[in-house]
Amino acid sequence: IILVQDTGELHMVSAVGLSKEEIQRGRYSAGEGVTGRIFKTGMALVIPDITREPLFLNRTGSLDVDDKEVAAFIGVPIKAGGETIGVMSIHRATDKHVRSFEKDQRFLTMVANLVGQTVRLHQSIVAERTELVREKTRLQKELQGKYSIKNVIGHLFTHKDDVR
């Protein structure tokens, strides 16, 4: 899963089977390589053999492109509210007789839609929480010095005194 950052750069945020270092190397610009192209166009892309695709950058270094086993790449945009916010992709082994990637692409698209909704929900919650913290800080500053515990009159009840 690769998501757009505030800087506009695409960063890999999660992956199955990759090390932390490989995930950190998964960074792209919009339009750069296969992943950047999917993000920029908002269109899915299937590459049956990544060894024959010059746009496939293997930025993470996780795939052995010199391997004799053919690996396919399927990537779909992650969208939320009509806006592309990232890319979800898989690599899978394939043989020369298997040509249909349609089912995998449809499944990946469904999962990417769920990821998009989840990301937007998370962003909404973070924004709301940030606003609440900002408001709390503003109110604390506004009340600072106006009220003091010295001005509070009351009676302290102990458990024994608390008769109901």
C-alpha positions, 0 to 999 in steps of 0.5 A: 500500500502506497499513499500520497504524503502532504509533500505530494510524494508517494510512500509505501506504508505497508507491505506483506513480505518486505523488510522495514528497509525495503518498505522505506525504499518504496518512495515515488513521485507522481508519474514516476515508474509504474506506481507513479503512473497509476497514481497520476492517471488514476487507472489500474495497470497490469504488467504480465512480465515485469522483466520486460517493463522499463517503467518497473523500477523495483525501487524496494529491491525486493524482486529478483528481476533476473530470476527465470520465473516470470512475475506479474505486477497488478496495481490499482489506484486507491481512491476516496471521494473521487480523488486518488490518494494512493496505489495498491499493488501485488506481484505474483508468479505466473506462467506463460499460459495464464493470461487473465489477471481480471479477477485479481484486478477486480479483487484488488480494486475492491480492497483498494476502495475499502482502504481508501474509505478507511484512510479518509475516515482516519484523516477525518478523525485526526483532523477533528482531534487536532482541532479539539486539541487546538480549541482546548489549548486556546480555552486554557490560555483564555482562562489562565489567570481568570480563575483560581482554586483560591476562589472556590468555596466548598465542603470536602466530603469523606466517604463516611460523611456521604449519606444518601 
